[in-house]
Amino acid sequence: MNDEIQKDSDLADLETAAAAVGVTVIVFFVVYWGAQIQSTYELLSMAYGW
């Protein structure tokens, strides 16, 4: 019985860790893409005098 509880707890910890890593990666890419869009806009602004 104790082993079953431990396995369930380990599985819940793994699911939590996987969700946290997934959210972290998504947030990182959103921030990265935002920075790239900002940089592209600034370069176009300099090139065309917007």
C-alpha positions in Angstrom: 0.0 0.0 0.0 2.8 2.4 0.9 4.6 1.7 -2.4 1.5 2.5 -4.4 1.1 5.8 -2.6 4.8 6.6 -3.2 4.4 5.8 -7.0 1.4 8.0 -7.3 3.3 10.8 -5.5 6.3 10.4 -7.8 4.0 10.4 -10.9 2.3 13.6 -9.7 5.8 15.2 -9.1 6.9 14.3 -12.6 3.7 15.7 -14.1 4.1 18.9 -12.2 7.8 19.2 -13.3 6.8 18.5 -16.9 4.1 21.1 -16.9 6.5 23.7 -15.3 9.1 23.0 -18.0 6.6 23.2 -20.7 5.2 26.5 -19.5 8.8 27.9 -19.1 9.7 27.0 -22.6 6.6 28.5 -24.1 7.1 31.7 -22.1 10.7 31.9 -23.2 9.8 31.6 -26.9 7.0 34.2 -26.6 9.5 36.7 -25.1 12.1 35.8 -27.7 9.7 36.2 -30.6 8.6 39.5 -29.1 12.2 40.7 -29.0 12.7 39.6 -32.5 9.6 41.4 -33.8 10.7 44.6 -31.9 14.2 44.4 -33.4 12.8 43.9 -36.9 10.5 46.8 -36.5 13.4 49.0 -35.4 15.5 48.0 -38.4 12.7 48.7 -40.8 12.1 52.0 -39.1 15.8 52.9 -39.6 15.8 51.7 -43.2 12.6 53.4 -44.3 12.5 56.4 -41.9 9.1 55.5 -40.3 
